[in-house]
Amino acid sequence: MFTTTVITIFSLIVLLFSVIIHELAHGSVAYSLGDPTAKYEGRLTLNPLKHLDPLGSVILPLLLLVATNGQGPIFGWAKPVPINPYNFKDQKWGTLKVAISGPATNFGIAIIFGLIIRFLNMPQTTPLIELLGIITIYNFIWGIFNLVPVPPLDGSWILFRLLPARLENVKMFLQQYGMFILIFLLFFGGLSGIGFLAQLMYSVVVGVSFPFL
């Protein structure tokens, strides 16, 4: 087994590249729908410097790292990919497709690595399985986390697209105070169920529980 320090560093690296791939998925789907904004802004790249958000990519993960004594789980997000929905070929569902693509990519990564673990059929304490397990569980966590319907997360865009016009005031409230609500939920246990759901999805795909959460 690896030391806590190695696991923490690896988890942060997984976080970094998972959120980058997440945002790249948004930009790629937007581009496929006819919007080149992300491409023109240089965001269709795996270069971390193009995607880092000071709060979501650096400050929040470090605060959670300290708050949980390195045990996690650690949440975060990258700088949102710029899109112009007026360029979409699909004006009805384009925004929804772009919003869903990020979490769907995280779930896809988690399922692929989870099935690799299941196929290898090795003890969970094997170093390779431990690292693959971290990739799997954290991508499940970030996929679920980003579906929370609070800005700036993808779930808010999904909610706004499906929200009836008579609830426009709800949309305005979340747009104005979403970041404060999200930080409050993060630090006061309002998102504690995410770990449980991620564990459940991990168990379904891998066949055993993730032993390090």
Helices and strands as residue ranges (DSSP letters): H 4-32, H 37-40, G 48-50, I 54-59, H 60-67, G 85-87, H 94-120, H 127-145, H 154-162, G 165-167, H 168-187, H 193-206
